[in-house]
Amino acid sequence: MASFSLPTNHALPSLLHSHTPKATFFQNPSLLPKSSQSQFHGLKLSNSSLVSIPSTSYVKGSIVAKITEGSLAPAFTLKDQDGKTVSLSKFKGKPVVVYFYPADETPGCTKQACAFRDSYEKFKKAGAEVIGISGDDPASHKAFKQKYKLPFTLLSDDSNKVRKEWGVPSDLFGALPGRQTYVLDKNGVVRLIYNNQFQPEKHIDETLKFLQSA
């Protein structure tokens, strides 16, 4: 599982705003204790001090991605959980949901993966494939997939090359890889971009709603 560290006493925003949701989290000021191995939505914190979560402000602004709705999704070839190479072109001819997430076995990412799993038949009924991408290696993906019985492909972007090419924004001042989902049509054109780091299960709701209305 990938891990990420923050500098001591660095203030964190409660939510990086983008695309659709406009929810405010942490209405009351709070302190998030940092234990030696504590985890927060895909971020592993690793020192003994406290991180302040501000209640009155969060980063709010548009993030310019390298691809936008209506543009052709960049091609990629990555290794899956079994170490086999998989190309995006393999899925041409049907809608594809490509979701980038921070790391295997973290609370938010596990919730998101299991939500995709639980709704997988609905995605299949809509004719869509689901692909998850993170910087974890194939062995981590294999263990994650087996543990939670995930029926879809997980791809390893260990160099973050694809994440950068697709313009997935980072959160928490760059300390946390972004959580962003793309819906591609059967021709590989991006039709929906959805970003929501702290409500991972909303990705499933929004993508299904879009696919079912298309």
C-alpha positions in Angstrom: 0.0 0.0 0.0 1.3 3.4 -0.9 2.0 5.8 2.0 2.3 9.6 2.2 3.7 11.9 4.8 2.9 15.5 5.8 5.2 18.0 7.5 4.6 18.5 11.3 2.0 21.1 12.3 0.8 21.6 8.7 -2.7 22.9 8.5 -5.0 20.8 6.3 -8.1 22.0 4.4 -11.3 20.1 5.3 -12.2 19.6 1.6 -10.7 20.3 -1.8 -13.6 21.5 -3.8 -14.1 20.6 -7.4 -16.7 19.7 -10.0 -20.1 18.9 -8.5 -20.4 18.5 -4.7 -20.5 21.6 -2.5 -20.5 20.1 0.9 -18.6 21.6 3.9 -17.0 19.1 6.3 -15.8 19.5 9.9 -18.3 22.1 11.0 -16.6 22.4 14.4 -12.9 22.9 14.8 -11.2 19.6 15.5 -7.8 18.0 15.9 -6.9 14.9 14.1 -4.4 12.8 16.3 -1.5 11.5 14.3 -0.3 8.1 15.6 2.6 6.2 14.1 0.4 4.5 11.6 -2.9 6.4 11.5 -4.7 6.7 8.3 -7.1 9.3 6.8 -8.9 8.7 3.5 -5.8 7.3 1.8 -3.2 9.4 3.6 -0.9 7.7 6.1 0.3 10.0 8.7 3.5 9.2 10.5 4.5 11.5 13.4 3.2 12.0 16.9 2.1 15.6 16.7 -1.4 16.9 15.9 -2.8 18.2 12.6 -5.2 21.1 12.7 -8.3 20.8 10.6 -9.7 24.3 10.0 -13.5 24.5 10.2 -14.0 27.8 8.5 -12.1 27.5 5.3 -11.2 25.1 2.6 -9.4 25.3 -0.7 -11.9 26.5 -3.2 -11.0 27.0 -6.8 -11.0 25.5 -10.1 -8.2 23.1 -11.1 -7.3 23.0 -14.7 -6.9 19.5 -15.8 -5.1 18.5 -19.0 -8.2 16.8 -20.3 -11.7 18.0 -20.2 -15.2 16.8 -20.9 -15.5 16.3 -24.6 -11.8 15.5 -25.2 -10.3 12.2 -26.2 -8.9 10.3 -23.2 -5.1 9.7 -23.4 -4.1 6.2 -24.2 -2.3 4.1 -21.6 -0.9 0.6 -21.1 -0.4 -0.5 -17.5 0.1 -3.7 -15.5 -3.0 -5.2 -13.8 -3.2 -7.1 -10.5 -1.8 -10.2 -12.2 1.1 -8.4 -13.7 -0.5 -8.6 -17.2 -0.4 -5.5 -19.5 -3.7 -3.9 -20.1 -4.4 -1.1 -22.6 -7.2 1.4 -22.6 -7.9 0.6 -26.2 -9.0 -2.9 -25.1 -12.2 -1.4 -23.9 -13.1 0.7 -26.9 -16.6 0.1 -28.1 -18.2 0.3 -24.7 -18.4 3.0 -21.9 -15.6 2.9 -19.4 -15.4 4.2 -15.9 -11.8 5.0 -15.0 -11.3 5.9 -11.4 -8.1 7.2 -9.9 -7.7 6.7 -6.1 -4.9 7.3 -3.6 -4.0 3.9 -2.2 -5.1 0.3 -1.5 -6.3 -0.6 2.0 -6.9 2.9 3.2 -10.4 3.7 4.6 -11.8 5.9 1.9 -10.3 3.8 -0.9 -11.7 0.6 0.6 -15.2 2.2 0.9 -15.0 3.4 -2.7 -13.8 0.0 -4.1 -16.5 -1.9 -2.2 -19.2 0.5 -3.4 -18.1 -0.1 -7.0 -18.2 -3.8 -6.2 -21.7 -3.7 -4.7 -23.0 -1.7 -7.7 -21.0 -3.6 -10.3 -24.0 -5.4 -11.8 -25.6 -2.0 -12.4 -22.5 -0.9 -14.3 -22.6 -4.0 -16.3 -26.3 -3.5 -17.1 -25.4 -0.1 -18.4 -22.8 -1.8 -20.6 -19.8 -0.1 -18.8 -16.5 -1.5 -17.6 -14.9 -0.3 -14.4 -11.1 0.2 -14.0 -9.4 1.4 -10.8 -5.9 3.0 -11.0 -3.5 3.9 -8.2 0.3 4.0 -7.6 0.3 0.6 -5.8 2.2 -2.3 -7.4 0.4 -5.3 -8.9 1.0 -7.5 -5.7 -0.8 -4.9 -3.6 -3.6 -4.7 -6.1 -3.9 -8.5 -6.1 -4.2 -8.7 -2.3 -6.7 -5.8 -2.2 -8.8 -7.3 -5.0 -8.9 -10.8 -3.4 -9.5 -9.5 0.1 -12.6 -7.5 -0.9 -13.7 -9.7 -3.9 -13.5 -6.9 -6.3 -14.9 -8.0 -9.7 -13.1 -5.3 -11.8 -9.6 -4.6 -13.0 -7.0 -2.7 -10.9 -4.1 -1.1 -12.7 -0.7 -0.1 -11.4 0.5 3.5 -12.2 3.6 3.2 -10.1 5.3 6.2 -11.8 2.2 8.3 -11.7 2.7 8.9 -15.4 -0.9 8.2 -16.4 -2.2 10.2 -13.4 -0.2 13.2 -14.7 -1.2 12.8 -18.3 -4.9 12.7 -17.3 -4.4 15.8 -15.1 -5.7 14.2 -11.9 -5.2 17.0 -9.2 -3.6 16.2 -5.9 -5.2 17.2 -2.6 -4.0 18.4 0.8 -1.3 20.7 -0.7 0.0 17.9 -2.9 0.5 15.4 -0.1 -2.4 13.2 -1.1 -3.0 11.7 -4.6 -6.4 12.9 -6.0 -9.5 10.9 -6.2 -11.0 11.5 -9.6 -13.3 9.5 -11.8 -13.8 9.7 -15.6 -16.6 8.3 -17.7 -15.7 7.6 -21.3 -18.1 6.8 -24.1 -17.7 3.9 -26.5 -15.4 6.1 -28.6 -13.0 6.9 -25.7 -14.3 10.5 -25.4 -14.5 11.9 -21.8 -18.1 12.6 -21.0 -17.9 13.1 -17.2 -15.2 14.1 -14.8 -16.0 13.8 -11.1 -13.7 14.8 -8.2 -14.6 14.3 -4.5 -11.8 13.2 -2.1 -13.8 13.0 1.1 -17.0 11.4 -0.1 -15.6 8.3 -2.0 -18.9 6.6 -2.4 -20.4 9.6 -4.2 -18.3 8.6 -7.2 -20.5 5.5 -7.7 -23.7 7.5 -7.3 -22.7 10.2 -9.8 -21.2 7.9 -12.5 -24.2 5.5 -12.3 -26.6 8.4 -12.6 -24.8 9.7 -15.6 -24.6 6.3 -17.3 -28.2 5.5 -16.7 -29.4 8.9 -18.1 -27.1 8.7 -21.2 
